[in-house]
Amino acid sequence: MDADTDPVEFFDRIPFVDDLGIELTDASGGRAEGRLELAERHTSNERTGVVHGGVTYSLADTVGGAAVYSTVGRSTPTVDMRIDYLAPATGEELRAEAETLRVGAGVATVDVTVVDESGTRIAECRGVYKTGGGDGENVWQGNRGE
């Protein structure tokens, strides 16, 4: 979790990201892109195939965090994420694009758009990630059991 770790490599090692199937495709210069191939396990309704909102949120949060990571070079925990669901996701893939709007001493702000494979906007999000503050080591920068 340091500035020498490529953001895509870092996010590829997150167990939850791997478990959901999120693929970070690019993260540099305060921007990031990712995708998720949808499967039945991502749905909230087996009859309609509508994707669970938490899956959409997780994709947006992951890609937003990667955008900030690409700027500050370290893990930045989510402080807040506002998500507006615009359409149900029922297709085969979701894609997210994030742009860092501001990086401050304490927090960074990111906008994320989630679309399906046809380009239909599924969600618009604004995330806030912790970039500093506090005293010394924290759980996001340490190792388990130390």
Summary of the structure (lengths in Angstrom):
residues: 146
radius of gyration: 15.2
end to end distance: 15.2
largest distance: 49.8
contacts: 456
relative contact order: 0.19
helix: 24%
strand: 40%
